[in-house]
Amino acid sequence: MSETPGQEYADQGKRVTREFPSDIVEVHPDTDALVAAAAARFVEVVVAAQAARGSASVVLTGGGTGIGLLELVRKEPGSIDWSALDVFWGDERFVPADDPERNDLQARRALLDHVPVDPARVHPVATSDGEYPDPIEAAAEYSTAVHAHLAEHGAFDLHLLGMGGEGHVNSLFPHTDAVREEHELVVAVTNSPKPPPVRVTLTLPAVRRTRHVVLVVGGAAKAQAVADAMGGAFPVDIPSAGAIGTESTTWLLDNEAAAALR
């Protein structure tokens, strides 16, 4: 593990220097070790938050790694108080409720259906066949839940992020309106370059309302984007460069994803 107390990064079109309370890079030998480290970090952050404030909140990510870590948490949940946990998603594919591509459905099968979470504290994005069939209305409804939580608790405790080969996080793709958003916490995406084209996503301002941001990235195809993000790329070019936690930002990488780092 290596720690870097400060790092230059670019916020949209302005290059600035931010001092991070803790900017951590962990490199693991393979995917299994990477997923295990991410699961351990999940439990660590949640337990610490509940000990400090009585409850915790997590923002989940999808993808093979994101769901894999939830399956591990299910097997070894540590001392998490599931009744005192709020669950959100960083983004969601705007598809019907039974579509296997929904991050919500995948997370329920991997973890949430198997632990005693309070249903009222699980906050999924609306489905395309539900009460809010318009993605803009669905984004507004989700934004209401996000704002209510942040008004009460100040910040999310943990935001898990995967990353695409071009550096996207959540549904924030390079050179799109969503990644350029500076004020709204939730937006609809209607022309995603990665299918399905319609999504609802948290924005970078929402990510930055998180105490601990953890990026979990594996594979050689993502190595250059990792290096660019950590080297000070503009978030509009490499969205993951703008994913910053208020207390810590952790990059969990496998050897292949770390290959382009100095």
C-alpha positions in Angstrom: 0.0 0.0 0.0 1.2 3.5 -0.7 -0.3 6.8 0.5 -0.1 10.2 -1.2 -1.2 13.1 1.0 -1.8 15.5 -1.9 -2.3 15.2 -5.6 -3.0 17.6 -8.4 -6.2 17.0 -10.3 -8.4 18.8 -12.8 -11.9 20.0 -12.0 -13.7 20.3 -15.3 -11.6 23.0 -17.2 -9.7 24.2 -14.2 -6.5 22.6 -12.9 -6.2 22.9 -9.2 -4.3 21.3 -6.3 -6.3 19.5 -3.6 -4.8 18.1 -0.4 -6.6 14.8 0.4 -6.9 13.7 4.0 -5.9 10.2 2.7 -5.3 9.2 -0.9 -4.6 5.5 -0.9 -3.5 3.0 -3.6 -3.6 -0.7 -3.0 -2.4 -3.1 -5.6 -3.5 -6.8 -5.4 -2.2 -9.8 -7.3 -5.5 -10.9 -8.9 -9.2 -10.4 -9.2 -10.0 -12.6 -6.2 -7.7 -10.6 -3.9 -9.1 -7.4 -5.3 -12.7 -8.3 -4.6 -11.8 -9.6 -1.1 -10.1 -6.3 -0.3 -13.1 -4.3 -1.5 -15.4 -6.4 0.6 -13.2 -5.9 3.7 -13.2 -2.1 3.0 -17.0 -2.1 2.8 -17.3 -3.8 6.2 -14.6 -1.6 7.7 -16.2 1.7 6.7 -19.8 0.7 7.6 -18.9 -0.6 11.0 -16.8 2.5 11.8 -19.5 4.8 10.7 -22.1 3.0 12.7 -19.9 3.1 15.8 -19.3 6.9 15.3 -22.8 8.1 14.3 -25.2 5.2 14.9 -25.9 4.5 11.3 -24.2 4.3 7.9 -24.9 4.8 4.3 -23.4 3.1 1.2 -23.7 3.9 -2.5 -23.3 0.7 -4.5 -21.9 0.0 -7.9 -22.7 -2.8 -10.4 -20.5 -4.9 -12.6 -18.8 -8.1 -11.9 -16.5 -6.7 -9.3 -19.2 -4.6 -7.6 -21.6 -7.6 -7.3 -18.7 -9.9 -6.4 -17.8 -7.9 -3.3 -21.4 -7.9 -2.2 -21.5 -11.7 -2.3 -18.4 -11.8 -0.1 -19.9 -9.3 2.3 -22.9 -11.6 2.5 -20.7 -14.5 3.6 -18.6 -12.5 6.1 -20.7 -9.4 7.2 -18.6 -8.7 10.2 -20.4 -6.7 12.8 -22.6 -4.6 10.5 -26.0 -3.6 11.9 -28.1 -4.0 8.8 -31.1 -2.3 10.4 -29.0 0.9 10.6 -27.8 1.0 7.0 -29.0 3.2 4.2 -28.4 1.8 0.7 -28.2 3.9 -2.5 -26.9 3.2 -6.0 -24.4 5.3 -8.0 -26.3 4.8 -11.2 -29.0 2.6 -12.6 -30.0 1.3 -16.0 -33.5 2.7 -16.7 -35.1 -0.7 -17.6 -38.1 -2.7 -16.3 -38.0 -4.0 -12.8 -37.3 -7.6 -13.8 -34.5 -6.8 -16.2 -31.4 -8.7 -15.1 -29.3 -5.6 -16.1 -30.7 -3.6 -13.2 -28.0 -2.9 -10.5 -30.7 -3.0 -7.9 -31.9 -6.5 -8.8 -28.3 -7.8 -8.9 -27.5 -6.3 -5.5 -30.6 -7.8 -4.0 -29.7 -11.2 -5.2 -26.1 -10.9 -4.1 -26.7 -9.4 -0.7 -29.8 -7.4 0.2 -32.3 -10.2 0.0 -30.1 -12.2 2.5 -29.6 -9.7 5.3 -32.0 -7.9 7.6 -31.9 -4.5 6.0 -34.8 -2.1 6.7 -36.7 -1.9 3.4 -37.5 1.8 4.1 -33.7 2.5 4.1 -33.1 0.9 0.7 -33.4 3.6 -2.0 -33.5 2.2 -5.6 -33.9 4.2 -8.7 -37.4 4.0 -10.2 -37.9 1.4 -13.0 -39.0 2.2 -16.6 -42.2 0.3 -16.0 -43.0 1.8 -12.7 -44.5 4.9 -11.2 -42.0 7.2 -13.0 -41.8 5.9 -16.6 -40.0 9.1 -17.8 -36.2 9.0 -16.9 -36.2 12.7 -16.1 -39.0 12.2 -13.6 -37.2 9.1 -12.2 -34.1 11.2 -11.7 -36.0 13.9 -9.9 -37.6 11.3 -7.6 -34.2 9.8 -6.8 -32.8 13.2 -6.3 -35.4 13.9 -3.6 -34.3 10.8 -1.7 -30.6 11.7 -2.1 -31.1 15.3 -0.9 -33.2 14.2 2.1 -30.5 11.8 3.2 -27.7 14.4 2.8 -29.7 17.0 4.6 -30.0 14.7 7.6 -26.6 13.0 7.6 -24.4 15.5 5.8 -22.7 13.0 3.5 -22.7 9.4 2.3 -20.3 7.2 4.3 -19.1 5.0 1.4 -19.3 5.3 -2.4 -18.1 2.3 -4.3 -17.1 2.9 -7.9 -16.1 0.7 -10.7 -14.4 2.2 -13.7 -14.6 1.7 -17.5 -11.7 1.5 -19.8 -12.2 5.1 -20.9 -12.4 6.2 -17.3 -16.1 6.5 -16.7 -17.6 6.0 -13.3 -21.3 5.6 -12.5 -22.9 6.7 -15.8 -20.6 9.6 -16.2 -18.9 9.2 -19.5 -16.2 11.4 -21.0 -17.3 14.6 -22.8 -21.0 14.3 -21.9 -23.4 16.7 -20.2 -23.6 14.4 -17.2 -19.9 14.5 -16.4 -19.9 18.3 -16.8 -22.8 18.8 -14.3 -21.6 21.0 -11.5 -24.8 21.5 -9.4 -27.4 18.7 -9.7 -26.7 15.6 -7.6 -28.8 13.3 -9.9 -29.4 13.5 -13.6 -31.0 11.4 -16.4 -28.8 10.1 -19.2 -30.6 9.5 -22.4 -27.7 8.8 -24.8 -25.2 6.7 -23.0 -22.4 5.5 -25.3 -22.7 2.1 -23.5 -26.0 0.3 -23.7 -28.6 0.6 -22.5 -28.7 4.2 -23.6 -31.1 5.5 -20.9 -29.9 5.7 -17.3 -30.1 7.7 -14.0 -26.8 8.6 -12.4 -25.3 10.4 -9.4 -23.0 13.2 -10.6 -19.5 14.1 -9.5 -20.9 16.7 -7.0 -22.8 13.8 -5.4 -19.7 11.6 -5.3 -17.9 14.4 -3.6 -20.5 14.4 -0.8 -19.1 11.1 0.4 -16.7 10.6 3.3 -14.9 7.6 1.8 -14.8 7.0 -2.0 -13.4 3.6 -3.1 -12.6 2.8 -6.7 -12.3 -0.9 -7.5 -10.6 -1.5 -10.8 -9.2 -4.6 -12.5 -7.8 -5.5 -15.9 -5.1 -4.3 -18.3 -7.7 -2.5 -20.4 -8.1 0.1 -17.7 -4.5 0.6 -16.8 -4.0 3.8 -18.8 -7.2 5.4 -17.5 -6.1 4.6 -14.0 -2.7 6.3 -14.6 -4.4 9.3 -16.3 -6.9 9.8 -13.5 -4.3 9.6 -10.8 -1.9 11.8 -12.8 -4.2 14.8 -12.9 -6.5 14.3 -15.9 -9.5 16.6 -16.4 -12.7 14.9 -15.2 -14.4 15.8 -18.5 -11.8 13.6 -20.2 -11.4 10.9 -17.5 -14.4 11.1 -15.2 -12.8 9.0 -12.4 -10.3 11.8 -11.9 -13.1 13.8 -10.3 -14.2 11.1 -7.8 -12.9 12.5 -4.5 -13.9 11.6 -1.0 -14.0 14.2 1.8 -12.0 12.0 4.1 -10.4 9.4 1.9 -10.1 8.3 -1.7 -8.9 4.7 -2.2 -7.9 3.0 -5.4 -8.1 -0.8 -5.1 -6.3 -2.2 -8.2 -5.1 -5.5 -9.4 -1.7 -5.8 -10.9 -2.9 -5.4 -14.5 -4.9 -2.2 -13.7 -1.8 -0.8 -11.9 0.6 -1.5 -14.7 0.8 2.0 -16.1 1.5 3.6 -12.7 5.0 4.9 -12.0 
